[in-house]
Amino acid sequence: MADSLDVSRRAAADSLRAQLSALGVTDPADLVKSEVMEDVPQLARFVLLRSLWHGAIDGWTGPGSLEQLPAAQRLPAAGADREDLVRLARAAAYEAVFATLDELDAGGDANVMGVEAGWVVTSPPAPSLTRVPRAPRSKHSVLRATSIRASGRDAIP
């Protein structure tokens, strides 16, 4: 692929390869080709998935992660194994993350007609790749507030 690229695309491919390799991707060639030749933001997708994996999925393995939920406090007291509960929470988070990623890939809700709204995962131009640090927050505070508003239901105890 590199031989058939013009100078700017070759530089972009080399930069992508280096970034993906630095993130631990062992064979980034297909991702680089897809981003450079097909304009699919593979680096952004990888970074998003990695962030979701570490926070939403693996976040359940940390000390106190389950214990912050009242229902998860009651289950071990009733004899449930904590490791089984962690596996359950991670599996539910995995399904939610990948359902969300599928929706992002779809770019819009196919079940809604007459609404001109959608979404896209994209990368900012290279010069503005600066990360703004976020203030620490509870794992579920934003999600809980958003889901309550969206559903009109009470919080899950």
Salt bridges, closest charged atoms under 4 A:
ASP14 OD1 - ARG17 NH1 3.21
ASP58 OD1 - ARG90 NH2 2.47
GLU67 OE2 - ARG82 NE 2.83
ASP84 OD1 - ARG87 NH1 2.75
ASP105 OD2 - ARG45 NH2 3.30
